[in-house]
């Protein structure tokens, strides 16, 4: 059937709309707002970057002025607009490449390359701390993940609750040419290592996560309302059981962050303990100002077991108590802001105006001693919260991510303890325009998404000699992982005080 007066079918109109969504999100995906008071990296943003950004979001980021909070909400402070590039308040997330996956671009996927990768010897050797697989990857390189016959990106790896040596893996289903670009799903399966690849025992299933809607996707973001399903999930253990956080349309903003008990969205047949909270998907609030697209919140627990949400790491930290209905307390970060920003600026240099720094992984509690040592005992004084954030640059049409480890104290007021003095380099990451796949002066885009303890039975807390399983996406096409001791992740750590605690 043709629409009268236009001579086109509804199917064509829908197809054009979906292509427009992809174009909109691609334009916003690799152009980040100013990082604010600190950033790391070098290079020149192309002249096309700023006009393309402003063409999509305007000269100012569109801010949501939140209405009345949820019933019983602990947050009532009024939000206010933030200028594009301002260091005031929380940053806008229009510039992240993950936003493009809300309605993924139609791009074929492949698994990580298994060809020989030379040792790091080029321009990055002096600027990065190279980390290597401790027991799995060939020659210390990362290992691929395989989700049966499905292409996938942005993986999560948690230890299997019953079977030693096996894992539960989750990742965003990637799109093939011709797939419905508006539909998103998270794949899940039990996995084991075979021939150096962490792969599903059987074909993966979709997580049971329903569609949400929003009335806040207006103007340039109106087409985001066509998105169906969860986006860019983080799966991780808390002190007792696993959780999932993912992006989807929100009642509070256009695209928000949702949390739920992970055991309730998959076929969990294991050590089921009673559900304490987040039995249903819960839309998480944040201290104002809200942003129309929220990204990458992570949860953390203090030394007393109280739960918090960490919303931003730049241009300034934002974090607050999180309650069972998704509401939050006031922003606690101002209590330590002077201390934290001095520490950050000591190790992460200001070099670019359009770099974007944002949270990447979930958090873990880390006891700063080796469990194998007889005098190692967990105390509030020697336990910190560990998280990985990333700094993104976008040069000549290609995004590059640099991961940094951040530590902060596990007791209020949660001031920073340290940050990587150099970004991590994943052994196997290719450099210098490999095979012409990206500009010759740049390296491969490796995006860290997941950080969980490797050992069976470990949940939120570990020690320096425990192994961590990192999960990461590669060039928005493939998945990779690495097992590494927590001690090696902290190599080259810059401490906020003169002497770090070990």
Secondary structure as the mmCIF struct_conf table of DSSP 4:
data_model
#
loop_
_struct_conf.conf_type_id
_struct_conf.id
_struct_conf.beg_label_comp_id
_struct_conf.beg_label_asym_id
_struct_conf.beg_label_seq_id
_struct_conf.end_label_comp_id
_struct_conf.end_label_asym_id
_struct_conf.end_label_seq_id
STRN STRN1 UNK A 2 UNK A 3
TURN_TY1_P TURN_TY1_P1 UNK A 4 UNK A 7
STRN STRN2 UNK A 8 UNK A 9
HELX_RH_AL_P HELX_RH_AL_P1 UNK A 10 UNK A 29
TURN_TY1_P TURN_TY1_P2 UNK A 30 UNK A 30
HELX_LH_PP_P HELX_LH_PP_P1 UNK A 32 UNK A 34
BEND BEND1 UNK A 37 UNK A 37
HELX_RH_AL_P HELX_RH_AL_P2 UNK A 47 UNK A 57
BEND BEND2 UNK A 59 UNK A 59
STRN STRN3 UNK A 60 UNK A 60
BEND BEND3 UNK A 68 UNK A 68
TURN_TY1_P TURN_TY1_P3 UNK A 71 UNK A 72
BEND BEND4 UNK A 74 UNK A 74
HELX_LH_PP_P HELX_LH_PP_P2 UNK A 77 UNK A 79
STRN STRN4 UNK A 83 UNK A 83
TURN_TY1_P TURN_TY1_P4 UNK A 84 UNK A 85
BEND BEND5 UNK A 88 UNK A 90
HELX_LH_PP_P HELX_LH_PP_P3 UNK A 91 UNK A 92
TURN_TY1_P TURN_TY1_P5 UNK A 94 UNK A 95
HELX_RH_3T_P HELX_RH_3T_P1 UNK A 97 UNK A 101
TURN_TY1_P TURN_TY1_P6 UNK A 102 UNK A 103
HELX_LH_PP_P HELX_LH_PP_P4 UNK A 111 UNK A 113
BEND BEND6 UNK A 115 UNK A 115
HELX_LH_PP_P HELX_LH_PP_P5 UNK A 118 UNK A 119
BEND BEND7 UNK A 120 UNK A 120
BEND BEND8 UNK A 122 UNK A 122
TURN_TY1_P TURN_TY1_P7 UNK A 123 UNK A 127
STRN STRN5 UNK A 128 UNK A 131
BEND BEND9 UNK A 134 UNK A 137
HELX_RH_3T_P HELX_RH_3T_P2 UNK A 138 UNK A 140
STRN STRN6 UNK A 143 UNK A 146
STRN STRN7 UNK A 147 UNK A 147
TURN_TY1_P TURN_TY1_P8 UNK A 148 UNK A 149
STRN STRN8 UNK A 150 UNK A 150
STRN STRN9 UNK A 152 UNK A 159
BEND BEND10 UNK A 161 UNK A 163
TURN_TY1_P TURN_TY1_P9 UNK A 164 UNK A 165
STRN STRN10 UNK A 167 UNK A 173
HELX_LH_PP_P HELX_LH_PP_P6 UNK A 174 UNK A 176
TURN_TY1_P TURN_TY1_P10 UNK A 177 UNK A 178
BEND BEND11 UNK A 179 UNK A 179
TURN_TY1_P TURN_TY1_P11 UNK A 181 UNK A 182
STRN STRN11 UNK A 183 UNK A 183
STRN STRN12 UNK A 186 UNK A 194
TURN_TY1_P TURN_TY1_P12 UNK A 195 UNK A 196
STRN STRN13 UNK A 197 UNK A 200
BEND BEND12 UNK A 201 UNK A 202
STRN STRN14 UNK A 205 UNK A 206
BEND BEND13 UNK A 215 UNK A 215
HELX_RH_3T_P HELX_RH_3T_P3 UNK A 219 UNK A 226
STRN STRN15 UNK A 228 UNK A 228
BEND BEND14 UNK A 229 UNK A 229
STRN STRN16 UNK A 231 UNK A 237
BEND BEND15 UNK A 239 UNK A 241
STRN STRN17 UNK A 242 UNK A 249
BEND BEND16 UNK A 251 UNK A 254
STRN STRN18 UNK A 255 UNK A 261
HELX_RH_3T_P HELX_RH_3T_P4 UNK A 262 UNK A 264
TURN_TY1_P TURN_TY1_P13 UNK A 265 UNK A 267
BEND BEND17 UNK A 270 UNK A 270
BEND BEND18 UNK A 277 UNK A 277
BEND BEND19 UNK A 279 UNK A 280
STRN STRN19 UNK A 282 UNK A 283
BEND BEND20 UNK A 287 UNK A 289
HELX_LH_PP_P HELX_LH_PP_P7 UNK A 290 UNK A 290
BEND BEND21 UNK A 292 UNK A 292
STRN STRN20 UNK A 293 UNK A 293
STRN STRN21 UNK A 298 UNK A 301
TURN_TY1_P TURN_TY1_P14 UNK A 303 UNK A 304
STRN STRN22 UNK A 307 UNK A 312
BEND BEND22 UNK A 314 UNK A 316
STRN STRN23 UNK A 318 UNK A 321
STRN STRN24 UNK A 322 UNK A 322
TURN_TY1_P TURN_TY1_P15 UNK A 324 UNK A 325
BEND BEND23 UNK A 326 UNK A 326
STRN STRN25 UNK A 328 UNK A 328
HELX_RH_3T_P HELX_RH_3T_P5 UNK A 333 UNK A 336
HELX_RH_AL_P HELX_RH_AL_P3 UNK A 337 UNK A 347
BEND BEND24 UNK A 348 UNK A 348
BEND BEND25 UNK A 353 UNK A 354
STRN STRN26 UNK A 356 UNK A 359
BEND BEND26 UNK A 361 UNK A 361
STRN STRN27 UNK A 364 UNK A 367
BEND BEND27 UNK A 368 UNK A 369
TURN_TY1_P TURN_TY1_P16 UNK A 371 UNK A 372
BEND BEND28 UNK A 373 UNK A 373
TURN_TY1_P TURN_TY1_P17 UNK A 374 UNK A 375
BEND BEND29 UNK A 380 UNK A 380
TURN_TY1_P TURN_TY1_P18 UNK A 381 UNK A 382
STRN STRN28 UNK A 383 UNK A 395
TURN_TY1_P TURN_TY1_P19 UNK A 396 UNK A 397
STRN STRN29 UNK A 398 UNK A 409
BEND BEND30 UNK A 410 UNK A 411
TURN_TY1_P TURN_TY1_P20 UNK A 412 UNK A 413
STRN STRN30 UNK A 416 UNK A 420
BEND BEND31 UNK A 421 UNK A 422
STRN STRN31 UNK A 423 UNK A 426
TURN_TY1_P TURN_TY1_P21 UNK A 427 UNK A 428
BEND BEND32 UNK A 432 UNK A 433
HELX_RH_3T_P HELX_RH_3T_P6 UNK A 434 UNK A 436
BEND BEND33 UNK A 437 UNK A 438
TURN_TY1_P TURN_TY1_P22 UNK A 440 UNK A 441
STRN STRN32 UNK A 446 UNK A 453
BEND BEND34 UNK A 455 UNK A 455
TURN_TY1_P TURN_TY1_P23 UNK A 456 UNK A 457
BEND BEND35 UNK A 460 UNK A 460
STRN STRN33 UNK A 461 UNK A 463
TURN_TY1_P TURN_TY1_P24 UNK A 464 UNK A 465
BEND BEND36 UNK A 466 UNK A 466
STRN STRN34 UNK A 467 UNK A 474
TURN_TY1_P TURN_TY1_P25 UNK A 475 UNK A 477
STRN STRN35 UNK A 478 UNK A 485
HELX_RH_AL_P HELX_RH_AL_P4 UNK A 486 UNK A 489
TURN_TY1_P TURN_TY1_P26 UNK A 490 UNK A 492
STRN STRN36 UNK A 493 UNK A 495
BEND BEND37 UNK A 496 UNK A 499
#
